[in-house]
Amino acid sequence: MSDYKTISATQIADDVREGRGSAVDFTSKALKLAATEGRELNAFITLCEEKALRQAAAIDQMSPELRAKLPLAGVPIALKDNISYTDYPMTCGSHILDGYIPPFDATVVTRLIEAGAVIIGKTNMDEFAMGSSNENSYFGPVKNPVDRSRAPGGSSGGSAAVVAQGIVPLSLGSETGGSVRQPAAFCGLFGLKPTYGAVSRFGLTAFASSTDQISPFARSAEDLALLYRVVAGWDENDSTSVAYDHPDYASVLELDRKLKIGLPKEYFAEGIDADVAATIDRARQALESAGHTISDVSLPLTNKAIPTYYVIASAEASANLARFDGVRYGLRESNDRSLEAMYSDTRESGFGPEVKRRIMLGTYALSSGYYDAYYNKASQVRELMRQEFEQSFKSVDLLLSPTSPTPAFKLGEKIDDPLAMYLSDVYTAPASLAGVPAISIPYGESSDGLPIGVQCIAASFGESLLFQIANHLVPRA
Amino acid sequence: MPLSTDQVRHVARLARLHLSDDEVARFARELTVILDYIDELQQVPTEGGEPAEQFITARNVFREDIVKASLPKQAVLSLAPASDDNYFHVPRVLG
């Protein structure tokens, strides 16, 4: 059975719009792959077969004039299971949401459906998006399609695996500190972390509200740009979303000028894998020989990004996850005891170890006597980091770095060492804290055949430049 | 400085987590390692610096105060582990 490794989302939408292909056929194929290969990878938590086939049939029956207006006509897509979609359970990879079915659609879901995309399933993820390997899911780890003994990355591991396996051409994940870029690098995909505020988060389960962004995966820069254009934009239901005049990114993919690109020297410090360093060097040479100027830059606070991120993200998570208390939805334990016992027992049995660890860390950092030393300090360092980025974008158009210090690690390799796991976000957390957009571009392989990702970071709302550099480094076959 | 098991129990109570004794011991160990690492932040001079808060959308967001339909009451109440037509039910709080 052929899969979606060879046909792009752009091509599918063209075929469906022109009547050369049927949305039902494309959808049925994706559902079949999801039930077989998707199950082997443990990549889906829920398949949305009935609604998907109904949506697809409606697209096929539409008048050609209406169908011609759909940018994602008949394109099968998967959603990370922390994005609300009515009629199917949403688990967030957790036990505590047992039986929860969202009573409303996320804004990105509404936009996808209006664009003609067909949602075929909800993907596996680290519980509440906390993790870098997808091993923190209540539903078990996802396998990396490139090497099934390895982690697909996290927390959007399922959304990365389903695109890498060719089950769907596109998916949405979410980013807080690297949860789309790192799995994109581990699975050999393109992944974008948009500018903070570019995509509405209405219907996304909150983890760390000051960095959370819904973020797309694709197999080419063109497909990534197509999907991003559909989901980006202001939304009255998310007061952090920004009104911005987004161009038609997919139609302006040609890089028409020579760029100044900075290599932040702090991103090449200890701990970087030799194959990863060599890959960045290759990208650097390719860009130089294409006439772009590469210079060394310095972002001295880079090595403070992980401690800053883990204070801020855990503090915000401890507040955001207070809503899971057994009262309004999901699991409830100890109903026959006191109210406080019901809360504490529900949360004890509903949350997994990593979620508890972050709640504990965040609660401690916000508690009386420690707030200034941790949360306030981290917020001040964060502001200095934001200024460092702002300063560097006065002299360069883009920053070039690895996405992850290593290619995909083995399942089980880091799960017992929380700090080692946190350090795998070392190159992705800075852009998240600064709110600027960043892309991971698949650029070659390690000596044992594992994908390696190159990261480009731009100033706020520089997504167009990110798609262009991605398309320039890896042109569509 | 190592986190004591008493401190861990205090934080767990604040977070409404009923941790087992094993978890208390494990978190005391793990959080000590993580907090030691986080203490690197103290090396950054930030005297008098502004904290980063809402830096990108640092503006007020106003809208007209117009009544709009919300989710149907039944759709929301029916998701709860215990409810009736009008209320969420929780264990008794008073006497």
Interface residues (C-beta under 8 A of the other chain):
Chain A: G99 Y100 I101 P103 F104 T195 Y196 G197 S210 E236 S239 T240 V242 L301 N303 K304 I306 P307 T308 Y310 V311 S318 A322 D325 G326 V327 R328 Y329 G330 L331 R332 S334 N335 D336 R337 S338 L339 E340 A341 M342 Y343 S344 D345 R347 E348 F351 P353 K356 R357 I359 M360 L361 T363 Y364 S367 A373 Y374 N376 K377 A378 S379 Q380 V381 R382 E383 L384 R386 P418 L419 Y422 L433 G435 S460
Chain B: L3 Q7 V8 V11 A12 L14 A15 R16 L17 H18 L19 S20 E23 F27 E30 L31 V33 I34 L35 Y37 I38 D39 E40 L41 Q42 V44 T46 G49 E50 P51 A52 E53 Q54 F55 I56 T57 V61 R63 L71 A75 V76 L79 A80 P81 A82 F88 V90 P91 R92 V93
